[in-house]
Amino acid sequence: MTTVRGYISRIIFQNKENGYTVLTLEASGEEQSEITLVGTMPQVAVGEPLEAEGELREHPIYGEQLAVTSYSQTAPQDILSIERYLGSGAVKGIGPALAARIVGEFGADTLRVIEEEPELLAKIRGISVNGARQIGAQFEQKRELRQALIFLGEYGISMALAVKIYDRYGQELYSIIRKNPYRMADEITGIGFYKADEIARRAGIAVDSDFRIRSGLMFSLSSAAREGHVCLPKEMLLDLACSMLQVDIDEVTLQLENLMIDRKVIFREWSDTVLVYAAPFFYMEMNTARMLLELNTGRRGDSNEAERHIRQIEAEEKLVLDERQREAILAAACGGITVITGGPGTGKTTAINTLIRYFDEINMKIELAAPTGRAAKRMAEATGREARTIHRMLEFFGAPSDDDEEDQIRFARDEGNPLEADAVVIDEMSMVDIHLFCSLLKALKPGTSLVLVGDANQLPSVGPGNVLKDVISSGCFNVVRLTHIFRQDDASDIVVNAHRIHNGEAIDSSARSKDFLFIKRDDVRHIQGAVVGLVRDRLPGYVHAGVTDIQVLTPMRKGALGVENLNIVLQGFLNPAGDKKKERQFPQGIFRVGDKVMQTRNNYEIEWERIGRHGIVTDRGSGVFNGDMGIVRDINFFSEEMTVEFDDGRLITYPYKNVDQLELAYAITVHKSQGSEYPAVVIPLLSGPKMLMNRNLIYTAVTRAKSCVCIVGLPEVFQSMVDNDTEQKRYSGLAECIKETAGWDMKQPPMQEATPPNILT
């Protein structure tokens, strides 16, 4: 660490919102020199004396810089320094001439007068009484911020977070820190439970404090939501909280009941299990259930007339629909909610295309959408119609704060401004979480036909909820399962083996196949080598695709064959460093031009553009989403920005501070691949936790491939995954909410494959 002292000679850049600043300091000492400082330094101004501590770094363009970790400001001491400071523009309304008159009047006592008796400034020509008060208020605000930063620093709070805390609470922050710092975990992005707990420990708050236990319980529920759970069984929640807090269970139980009394959490008993919800999730599921049932009582068409139209379409298109496909199309044609589910090759796309043609013929306006950009692009290619992401269809317009959580997003389309559509078809429905599904239903007007298409055997959504499976298992809606494999004649082992995996059947790893290959390796290094060889050398020509189109899918993030390590290995072979290739080190690793990257969280505000021929901008918009993938096209050392071109042609320029939203994507988890299709996938398998190494996961991985699947590793590990049908339990209550709203008896055991009477018969 290096410490420097001196006067601020120039402010190069300053972000007024977060205090990030680049400045030049005229350092004091035996040898006068200038040094560039970068870091969070809110409200510093030219002319102010500054002492800063940080790490010296060499910038490739700007040379040596000090990355500031802490700093302190002191008032200028001599008359010349005071005049220079006031005349620098640091104080709004005072320029060099006025600064000279003020210092000429008050001399060395100038700063004391401004802070303690600002009304005396009105004696100076050019300063009104109101102006004098405003100057004094500016000094008071700066003094309060300096004191707050010093105070918060004593609790281990970084300057960036300290600025957020001060902006939110002002002078109230002192009582909050000393009485209930856990409040900040709920109200300020970037301060989670553990940070608040550390602050509380330094403030001397007891480990069995009511505030601590209540915050720990809410944190346990929010952590469960990040793992996909909408609620938790009461006993499980108590065990988790007790283990984390190291507090007696009686104390935790008492505070859980207090949270229930305050309506922060909701208890529901379903099937003899008491489930605990964070209140917003409970109301979200109940509202979703209500809207689904209301929508399902909407328009009912004439099934005979619909069947006549469909048979006419079959004749014109020379189609032969099987019984289940026709049943699905007729159900959707007659309105309400229809779920069409089935594995690969079972004719879901044919059913959708026929349904679109039917809606066109009876002049119904139809909207097509999917959860991700890749899935929407596939839907558009398969149907020949425009398909959008659900976010774009609902016209998202950003979060009310800098929080990127899904429940913070706002949509222009809602109950007051519904979609102008008679029918809405959602593909890849297994990826839709409860947040997004609730928002979708709010935007549908009464009488809209809603068709949910997806493979219920794939992994559930990354976000909280188990929407598709819950809607099916509720037994309240038309569900049509497509089971006939239409693509068997193509001799596609991908399709055939996907269905064998689903059925838990054995797969012969020694059988010769043109599109489902086993490459036996029993050693990590040999597996890594085989993966590199496949992606770089063998598969691109075999499936007629580029190297970056081949996707490595792995069950886990950690370990030798996890995402993090494989990406480093693959980057080294597929996009090695070069003398003329730009690259930069970031906290999460090195990025260089040509790297394949993925967005790791939703950013609704970031702007993008598409460039057409001759460099002309053809389209502009905002928003990039978790799972979007692209290629690094440029790294600008001067402006400190990195440009990424995404699959759909969007160009996004990331300031360095936002690059933490990206990660290398040569290898991704199977979860992140949902809704995507790749020319070929490579799946390294050696070992892993049983909870991940299951049938559900390997089925999802295999069905991501269009032309070729390569399993690299031990065939017996692959088969053990096929045999392991124990999915990781995901707690949600949407099915029960639907049945309760519909008037079913919740004391009865839930129906696993409940099928309501078919409306067509």
ChimeraX attribute file (.defattr): number of C-alpha atoms within 10 A of each C-alpha:
attribute: neighborCount
match mode: 1-to-1
recipient: residues
	/A:1	10
	/A:2	11
	/A:3	14
	/A:4	18
	/A:5	18
	/A:6	21
	/A:7	22
	/A:8	23
	/A:9	20
	/A:10	16
	/A:11	17
	/A:12	12
	/A:13	12
	/A:14	19
	/A:15	13
	/A:16	10
	/A:17	10
	/A:18	17
	/A:19	19
	/A:20	17
	/A:21	20
	/A:22	21
	/A:23	22
	/A:24	19
	/A:25	26
	/A:26	21
	/A:27	20
	/A:28	14
	/A:29	10
	/A:30	6
	/A:31	7
	/A:32	9
	/A:33	11
	/A:34	15
	/A:35	17
	/A:36	20
	/A:37	26
	/A:38	19
	/A:39	20
	/A:40	25
	/A:41	25
	/A:42	21
	/A:43	16
	/A:44	21
	/A:45	21
	/A:46	21
	/A:47	26
	/A:48	22
	/A:49	24
	/A:50	21
	/A:51	16
	/A:52	20
	/A:53	18
	/A:54	19
	/A:55	13
	/A:56	16
	/A:57	11
	/A:58	10
	/A:59	12
	/A:60	10
	/A:61	11
	/A:62	10
	/A:63	10
	/A:64	14
	/A:65	19
	/A:66	23
	/A:67	20
	/A:68	21
	/A:69	17
	/A:70	18
	/A:71	20
	/A:72	16
	/A:73	15
	/A:74	10
	/A:75	13
	/A:76	20
	/A:77	12
	/A:78	11
	/A:79	17
	/A:80	13
	/A:81	16
	/A:82	24
	/A:83	25
	/A:84	20
	/A:85	25
	/A:86	28
	/A:87	21
	/A:88	20
	/A:89	16
	/A:90	18
	/A:91	18
	/A:92	13
	/A:93	16
	/A:94	19
	/A:95	17
	/A:96	15
	/A:97	11
	/A:98	18
	/A:99	22
	/A:100	19
	/A:101	15
	/A:102	23
	/A:103	19
	/A:104	14
	/A:105	14
	/A:106	16
	/A:107	16
	/A:108	17
	/A:109	14
	/A:110	21
	/A:111	21
	/A:112	11
	/A:113	15
	/A:114	22
	/A:115	16
	/A:116	12
	/A:117	14
	/A:118	21
	/A:119	20
	/A:120	15
	/A:121	23
	/A:122	15
	/A:123	13
	/A:124	14
	/A:125	10
	/A:126	12
	/A:127	19
	/A:128	14
	/A:129	13
	/A:130	11
	/A:131	18
	/A:132	20
	/A:133	18
	/A:134	17
	/A:135	20
	/A:136	21
	/A:137	15
	/A:138	16
	/A:139	17
	/A:140	15
	/A:141	13
	/A:142	14
	/A:143	13
	/A:144	15
	/A:145	20
	/A:146	18
	/A:147	13
	/A:148	19
	/A:149	23
	/A:150	17
	/A:151	16
	/A:152	21
	/A:153	15
	/A:154	12
	/A:155	15
	/A:156	13
	/A:157	20
	/A:158	15
	/A:159	24
	/A:160	18
	/A:161	19
	/A:162	22
	/A:163	22
	/A:164	18
	/A:165	23
	/A:166	18
	/A:167	14
	/A:168	14
	/A:169	13
	/A:170	15
	/A:171	14
	/A:172	11
	/A:173	21
	/A:174	15
	/A:175	11
	/A:176	14
	/A:177	21
	/A:178	14
	/A:179	15
	/A:180	21
	/A:181	27
	/A:182	26
	/A:183	18
	/A:184	21
	/A:185	18
	/A:186	16
	/A:187	12
	/A:188	16
	/A:189	16
	/A:190	15
	/A:191	20
	/A:192	17
	/A:193	21
	/A:194	13
	/A:195	17
	/A:196	22
	/A:197	22
	/A:198	17
	/A:199	22
	/A:200	22
	/A:201	14
	/A:202	14
	/A:203	16
	/A:204	11
	/A:205	19
	/A:206	11
	/A:207	15
	/A:208	14
	/A:209	14
	/A:210	16
	/A:211	17
	/A:212	23
	/A:213	25
	/A:214	21
	/A:215	25
	/A:216	22
	/A:217	25
	/A:218	21
	/A:219	19
	/A:220	18
	/A:221	23
	/A:222	17
	/A:223	12
	/A:224	18
	/A:225	21
	/A:226	12
	/A:227	16
	/A:228	22
	/A:229	22
	/A:230	30
	/A:231	29
	/A:232	24
	/A:233	17
	/A:234	19
	/A:235	14
	/A:236	12
	/A:237	22
	/A:238	19
	/A:239	13
	/A:240	16
	/A:241	25
	/A:242	20
	/A:243	12
	/A:244	13
	/A:245	18
	/A:246	13
	/A:247	15
	/A:248	12
	/A:249	15
	/A:250	11
	/A:251	14
	/A:252	25
	/A:253	19
	/A:254	14
	/A:255	19
	/A:256	23
	/A:257	16
	/A:258	15
	/A:259	19
	/A:260	17
	/A:261	11
	/A:262	10
	/A:263	13
	/A:264	16
	/A:265	22
	/A:266	22
	/A:267	19
	/A:268	17
	/A:269	13
	/A:270	18
	/A:271	14
	/A:272	11
	/A:273	12
	/A:274	16
	/A:275	22
	/A:276	24
	/A:277	26
	/A:278	23
	/A:279	16
	/A:280	14
	/A:281	24
	/A:282	22
	/A:283	13
	/A:284	18
	/A:285	25
	/A:286	20
	/A:287	18
	/A:288	24
	/A:289	25
	/A:290	18
	/A:291	17
	/A:292	21
	/A:293	18
	/A:294	14
	/A:295	21
	/A:296	22
	/A:297	13
	/A:298	17
	/A:299	16
	/A:300	16
	/A:301	16
	/A:302	13
	/A:303	16
	/A:304	11
	/A:305	12
	/A:306	20
	/A:307	17
	/A:308	10
	/A:309	17
	/A:310	21
	/A:311	15
	/A:312	14
	/A:313	17
	/A:314	13
	/A:315	10
	/A:316	9
	/A:317	10
	/A:318	9
	/A:319	13
	/A:320	12
	/A:321	17
	/A:322	13
	/A:323	10
	/A:324	18
	/A:325	25
	/A:326	19
	/A:327	22
	/A:328	24
	/A:329	25
	/A:330	25
	/A:331	27
	/A:332	27
	/A:333	27
	/A:334	20
	/A:335	24
	/A:336	26
	/A:337	24
	/A:338	25
	/A:339	23
	/A:340	28
	/A:341	26
	/A:342	19
	/A:343	23
	/A:344	22
	/A:345	21
	/A:346	21
	/A:347	21
	/A:348	21
	/A:349	16
	/A:350	17
	/A:351	21
	/A:352	24
	/A:353	16
	/A:354	21
	/A:355	24
	/A:356	22
	/A:357	15
	/A:358	21
	/A:359	19
	/A:360	12
	/A:361	11
	/A:362	10
	/A:363	10
	/A:364	13
	/A:365	14
	/A:366	18
	/A:367	21
	/A:368	23
	/A:369	26
	/A:370	29
	/A:371	26
	/A:372	24
	/A:373	27
	/A:374	22
	/A:375	21
	/A:376	24
	/A:377	20
	/A:378	18
	/A:379	23
	/A:380	17
	/A:381	12
	/A:382	14
	/A:383	17
	/A:384	10
	/A:385	14
	/A:386	13
	/A:387	25
	/A:388	23
	/A:389	20
	/A:390	24
	/A:391	24
	/A:392	18
	/A:393	19
	/A:394	24
	/A:395	15
	/A:396	18
	/A:397	16
	/A:398	20
	/A:399	18
	/A:400	10
	/A:401	11
	/A:402	14
	/A:403	16
	/A:404	17
	/A:405	14
	/A:406	18
	/A:407	14
	/A:408	14
	/A:409	21
	/A:410	18
	/A:411	20
	/A:412	17
	/A:413	21
	/A:414	18
	/A:415	14
	/A:416	10
	/A:417	14
	/A:418	17
	/A:419	22
	/A:420	14
	/A:421	16
	/A:422	20
	/A:423	23
	/A:424	19
	/A:425	22
	/A:426	23
	/A:427	30
	/A:428	25
	/A:429	27
	/A:430	25
	/A:431	27
	/A:432	25
	/A:433	22
	/A:434	26
	/A:435	21
	/A:436	19
	/A:437	19
	/A:438	19
	/A:439	22
	/A:440	22
	/A:441	20
	/A:442	21
	/A:443	21
	/A:444	25
	/A:445	19
	/A:446	16
	/A:447	18
	/A:448	22
	/A:449	27
	/A:450	25
	/A:451	27
	/A:452	22
	/A:453	24
	/A:454	21
	/A:455	23
	/A:456	23
	/A:457	18
	/A:458	23
	/A:459	22
	/A:460	25
	/A:461	23
	/A:462	19
	/A:463	19
	/A:464	25
	/A:465	29
	/A:466	27
	/A:467	26
	/A:468	28
	/A:469	19
	/A:470	19
	/A:471	23
	/A:472	24
	/A:473	22
	/A:474	25
	/A:475	20
	/A:476	20
	/A:477	22
	/A:478	23
	/A:479	24
	/A:480	22
	/A:481	18
	/A:482	23
	/A:483	16
	/A:484	17
	/A:485	16
	/A:486	13
	/A:487	15
	/A:488	14
	/A:489	7
	/A:490	8
	/A:491	12
	/A:492	18
	/A:493	19
	/A:494	25
	/A:495	25
	/A:496	16
	/A:497	19
	/A:498	22
	/A:499	19
	/A:500	15
	/A:501	23
	/A:502	19
	/A:503	13
	/A:504	17
	/A:505	14
	/A:506	13
	/A:507	15
	/A:508	11
	/A:509	18
	/A:510	11
	/A:511	9
	/A:512	10
	/A:513	14
	/A:514	13
	/A:515	20
	/A:516	22
	/A:517	19
	/A:518	21
	/A:519	17
	/A:520	18
	/A:521	20
	/A:522	14
	/A:523	12
	/A:524	15
	/A:525	12
	/A:526	14
	/A:527	23
	/A:528	19
	/A:529	15
	/A:530	19
	/A:531	25
	/A:532	21
	/A:533	14
	/A:534	20
	/A:535	24
	/A:536	18
	/A:537	13
	/A:538	13
	/A:539	22
	/A:540	18
	/A:541	11
	/A:542	15
	/A:543	16
	/A:544	12
	/A:545	14
	/A:546	13
	/A:547	17
	/A:548	17
	/A:549	19
	/A:550	23
	/A:551	22
	/A:552	28
	/A:553	28
	/A:554	24
	/A:555	24
	/A:556	19
	/A:557	15
	/A:558	12
	/A:559	12
	/A:560	15
	/A:561	26
	/A:562	20
	/A:563	23
	/A:564	22
	/A:565	14
	/A:566	26
	/A:567	22
	/A:568	15
	/A:569	19
	/A:570	22
	/A:571	22
	/A:572	12
	/A:573	15
	/A:574	20
	/A:575	14
	/A:576	13
	/A:577	16
	/A:578	9
	/A:579	6
	/A:580	6
	/A:581	13
	/A:582	16
	/A:583	21
	/A:584	15
	/A:585	9
	/A:586	12
	/A:587	7
	/A:588	13
	/A:589	12
	/A:590	15
	/A:591	23
	/A:592	22
	/A:593	19
	/A:594	20
	/A:595	23
	/A:596	26
	/A:597	24
	/A:598	23
	/A:599	21
	/A:600	18
	/A:601	17
	/A:602	19
	/A:603	23
	/A:604	20
	/A:605	16
	/A:606	15
	/A:607	16
	/A:608	20
	/A:609	17
	/A:610	18
	/A:611	14
	/A:612	11
	/A:613	7
	/A:614	6
	/A:615	8
	/A:616	9
	/A:617	11
	/A:618	10
	/A:619	12
	/A:620	12
	/A:621	12
	/A:622	16
	/A:623	17
	/A:624	22
	/A:625	17
	/A:626	17
	/A:627	24
	/A:628	20
	/A:629	23
	/A:630	26
	/A:631	21
	/A:632	22
	/A:633	19
	/A:634	18
	/A:635	23
	/A:636	16
	/A:637	16
	/A:638	10
	/A:639	10
	/A:640	12
	/A:641	17
	/A:642	23
	/A:643	19
	/A:644	26
	/A:645	21
	/A:646	23
	/A:647	14
	/A:648	13
	/A:649	15
	/A:650	20
	/A:651	21
	/A:652	23
	/A:653	22
	/A:654	20
	/A:655	15
	/A:656	16
	/A:657	10
	/A:658	13
	/A:659	18
	/A:660	16
	/A:661	15
	/A:662	21
	/A:663	21
	/A:664	27
	/A:665	26
	/A:666	26
	/A:667	29
	/A:668	25
	/A:669	19
	/A:670	22
	/A:671	21
	/A:672	17
	/A:673	20
	/A:674	25
	/A:675	25
	/A:676	19
	/A:677	19
	/A:678	18
	/A:679	20
	/A:680	27
	/A:681	27
	/A:682	26
	/A:683	24
	/A:684	26
	/A:685	26
	/A:686	18
	/A:687	14
	/A:688	15
	/A:689	9
	/A:690	13
	/A:691	12
	/A:692	17
	/A:693	25
	/A:694	22
	/A:695	26
	/A:696	23
	/A:697	24
	/A:698	25
	/A:699	23
	/A:700	22
	/A:701	27
	/A:702	25
	/A:703	23
	/A:704	24
	/A:705	23
	/A:706	18
	/A:707	19
	/A:708	24
	/A:709	24
	/A:710	21
	/A:711	23
	/A:712	24
	/A:713	25
	/A:714	20
	/A:715	21
	/A:716	13
	/A:717	15
	/A:718	24
	/A:719	20
	/A:720	16
	/A:721	23
	/A:722	24
	/A:723	18
	/A:724	16
	/A:725	17
	/A:726	14
	/A:727	15
	/A:728	13
	/A:729	9
	/A:730	18
	/A:731	19
	/A:732	25
	/A:733	24
	/A:734	27
	/A:735	25
	/A:736	23
	/A:737	24
	/A:738	26
	/A:739	20
	/A:740	17
	/A:741	14
	/A:742	14
	/A:743	9
	/A:744	13
	/A:745	13
	/A:746	15
	/A:747	10
	/A:748	10
	/A:749	10
	/A:750	17
	/A:751	12
	/A:752	12
	/A:753	12
	/A:754	14
	/A:755	16
	/A:756	12
	/A:757	11
	/A:758	12
	/A:759	13
	/A:760	12
	/A:761	5
